[in-house]
Amino acid sequence: MAEITSGGMELRVFTEPQQGAAYDDLLSVAQEAERLGFGAFFRSDHYLTMGGDGLPGPSDAWITLAGIARETSTIRLGTLMTSATFRHPGPLAIAVAGVDQMSGGRVELGLGAGWFEAEHSAYGIPFPDTRERFDVLEEQLAVITGLWGSAGGFSFEGEHYTVRDSPGLPKPAQAKPPVLIGGGGKKRTPALAARYADEFNLPFMPFDDGLVQNDRVRRACEEIGRDPASMRFSSALVLCVGANEAEVARRAAAIGREVDELRENGLAGTPQEVVDKIGRYAESGQTRLYLQTLDLQDLDHLRLVAAEVMPHIADR
């Protein structure tokens, strides 16, 4: 099996609890991911299923991550992506800082503009147009990072949020939890990433389109005098790995997907195929992959990846 040796690739587990997961399900996955050596456990931040009954119902991302923070010890924890429409920036900064303290400094904040209108309608959350949502996101990024970084007396005046003489407390355990921004927007997304993000994430994007988007982010960094090398690049891909074709087919069927489609658009196939595909991402300058794990009962899936994929992509 070919080895990936140019910079390595960190694998992270990414879950979608709105599709149907109790807290105990998430905890089991997080603890097994930690035991197996995955770099992080991330979850989406959604309040409505996107197919199926969604039972037992949605859970709040930061409440569940707080619980998991106390039941793990080394694995990093975060969101892809918290929606800026869900919370005011001050309380969100407090919540994330609190979970960071509870975890001993293992939290990362993925923050986006939000896109799923139905969940807003279902739970009484305002859903402004795209331009306003990005305005809200930009102000939230300014307020959250400002509160974390201030020595007290932080103030901010925007169109959507005004902060006056805030003590900027509590502080996270880390100097600043890493901030993730992602998406395919051509202008504002790269500009916001260049200004605020430690990591830029490509969500389920065709490989070649992702190369173009990452170049936009690099140019946006250069335009404000930031070294593009200071940005980490990553992708999120649906995971469907099997020791043989029958196992790949079984896992695809369990999540309601077709094998050929997953091979085209996700991280699917035998371990050898998956290692080869990961190599393309590593060669493009990406250093993390978020493995969208949809069947949370199938912990053997993660065990197979840890045993047959992870050893071939570690940094040498």
N, C-alpha and C positions, 0 to 999 in steps of 0.2 A: 504494500500500500504506500502510495506517495506521501511524503511528509511535507508539512507546511513549515518552513523555517524562516521566512522573511518577516519578522516582526510578530508572528503568532496571532492568534485570534482568541478572544475571550468569549465563552458561550454563557448566555444568561437565559433564565427561564421566564417566560412571559405568559400570563394567564388572563382569561377573559371571564371573570366570575359572573357577569350579568347573564351569561348563557346557562347558568345553573350550577351553583356551588355554595355550600355552607362554609362558615369560617373554618370548621374542622378539616374540610377538604383542602382549603388553601394552606392551612398550617401543615398538613401532612406533606404536601408538595414542597413547601418551603424547607421543611426540615430534611426531606430526602435530597433536595437539590443541594443543600448545604453539605450533607454527608458525602455526596458524590463529587463535590468540588466545583459545581457551577459558580460563576462569579456573582450572580445576583438573582433575586426573586423579584419580579415586577408584576404588577397587575394593572389592568385597565381601570378607568374611572368612569363607569357608566351606570345608569339607573334603570335601564330597560333592555330586555333581551332583543336580539336582532334575528330571532327565529327560534321556534320551539316555545315551551311554556315558561322557561326561565326559572323553574322551581329550584330552590325554595324562595327565590326572589333576590333582588339586588342587595348588595352590602356597600357600605361606605368605604372608599379606598383607604382613607387615613385612619379610620377606626380599626380596620382589620390589620393594617400595617403596624399600628401601635401594639396590638396583641402579639403579632408575629415577632415584633422587635424584642419582646420579653421572653420569647420561647426559642430564640436562635442566638447565636453568638458571633458568627463570622461573616455570614452572607450579607451582601448589600441589598437594600430594599428601596423600591421606588415605584413610580407611576409612569405609564405611557398611555395617554397623557391625562393629567388632571385638566378639566375644562375651566377656563377663566370665568365662564358664566355661572359656575356652581357656588362660588364662595367669594366674599370680599377679600381683598389682598391682605389686610391686617390680620384677620382671624386665620387665613391660610398660612401666613408666615409664622404665626404662633403655633398652629397645629404641626406644621412640618418641623419647626425647631423642637417642639416637644417630643415628637417621635424620634428625632435625631438624638436627643438626650437619652431617651429610653433604650435606644439601640447601641449607645456608645459610639455614635458618629458613623453610622452606616447608611444614611438616607440620601436619596437623590430625588429631585423634583423635576418630573417632566410636566411641562405646562403648555397647553395649546388653546386655540380660540374656541374650540367646541364646534361640532358639526351635526349632531344627531338631534334634529328638531323634535322628533316624536317623544324622546325621553323628557324634554323640557315641558312639552304639553302634558305628559302623563303625571308630572310631579310639580306643576305650577311654577316652573322656572322660566323667567323671561328669556326670549331667544331673538335678539336683534339681528339686523342684516349683517352680512359678512364684513363690510367695512367697519361697522361699529364694534363687532366682536373683536376684530384685530386692534382697534383703538383701545378697547378694554384690556386686551392681552398686553399691549405695550405698556400701559399704565401699571398693570399688575406687576409686570416684571420689574419696573422701576421701583415700585413701592416695596415689594418683597425683598429684593436685593438691597435696597436702601435701608430697610429696617434691620436686616441681618448685619449690614456692614457699618452701621452708625455707632458712635459712642454715646448716643443720646441726643435728644433735641432734633430728631429727624423731622423734616417738613417736606411736603410735596403738594403741588397744586396742579391738578389736571382737569380735563373736562368731565371725567367720570368719578374721580376720587380726589379728595383733599385730605391731607394728613398734616396735623399741626403739632409741633413740639412733642413728638412721640419719644418715649424712652427707648424704643426699639428692643423691647424685651418680650420673651426670653431669647437668649442667644442659643443657636445650635451648638452641639458639641464640636462639630467641625467649624473651622474658620468660616466656611461657606459651603453648604451642601451643593454639590454639582447640579447645575440646571441643564435640562435637556429641552431642545426645541426640535421639531421635525415637520415634515410635510413637503408638498410639491409646489407651493406658491413661488412664483418667479421673482418677485420683488420684495415684498414686505417680510416674507418668511426668512430669506437669506439675510436681510438687513437686521432683523431682530436677533437672529442667531449670532451674527457677527458681534453684536453689541452685548448680548446677555448670556449666551449659551456656552457651556463647557463642552457640550456634545451635540452633534447634529444627527438626527435619526431619520432614515428613509423608511416609511411604513409601507411594506408590501408593494414596493415599486419595481417595475421591470428594471433589470440590471443596467441596461444602457441609459435609461432615463435617469437612474440614480447617479450615474457618472456625471451627467450634465448638471443635475441639481447640486451635487457636491462642488462642482466647479463654480457655480453661482455663489455658493457660500464662501468659497475661498476668495473670489473676487470682492465680495462684500467685506470680508475681513481686510483685504488690502486697501480698500477705499477709506477705511477709518483708521488705518495705520496699525492694524492688529496682524501679528504673524499668523498666517493660516495654519502653520504647524502646531499652534496652541489649541486648535480645535480637534476634538476626537470625532471620528465619523463611524456610524453604525447603521445597521439595517434590522428591521423586524421581518421575519419570514415564518410562515406556517410550517410546523414540523410534522413529518410523517416518515419515520425511518423504520425499516424492518430488516431482520437478519436475512430474509429471503423474500421472493416476490409474493408469496402467500401472506406473509406477515405485513408487508407494505399494503397489500390490498385490504387486509382485515382492518388495519389502522385507518386507512382512508375511508372505508365504509362506516367505521365507528363515528367519524366526524362529518359524515354526509358529503364527502368530496370524491372526485374521480382521480384515479392514480395519475393518468396522463396530464391532467390539469395541474395537479400538485407538483409533478416533476417540472412542468413548465414555469410555474409561478411561485413555488415554495421551495422548501429544503426537504426534498423527498427522495426516497429510493433506498438502496442498500448503503451500508456504511462507506464503502469505497466511493460510490457516486456522491455522497454527501461531502466527504472529505475533498473530493475534486472540486465540487461547486464552491465550498468554502474558500478554496484556494483562489478562486477568481475574486472574491470579495477582499481577501487579504492583499492580493496584488494591486487592487484599486486604491489601497490606502486606508481601508476600513479595518478597525481593530476590535470590534464587538459585533456579535449577532444576538438578537433577541429571538429566542425560539418560541413561537406561539404554540403553546401546549394546550390543546382543546379538550382532550379526554383526561380529566384530572384523576380518574380512577386508575389509569394505566401507568403506574409508576415504573413498570418494567421498560416502558418507552425511554424514560430518562436514564435508566440503568444501562440500556443498550448504547445510548449516545455516550455516556460516561466511559463505558468500557471499550467501545469500538471506534469512536470518532475523536473524543477529546484527546487521547494520547498522541494523535497524529497531527494536532494543530497547535500544540503548546509551543511557546517561544523557546527556541534552543540557544 
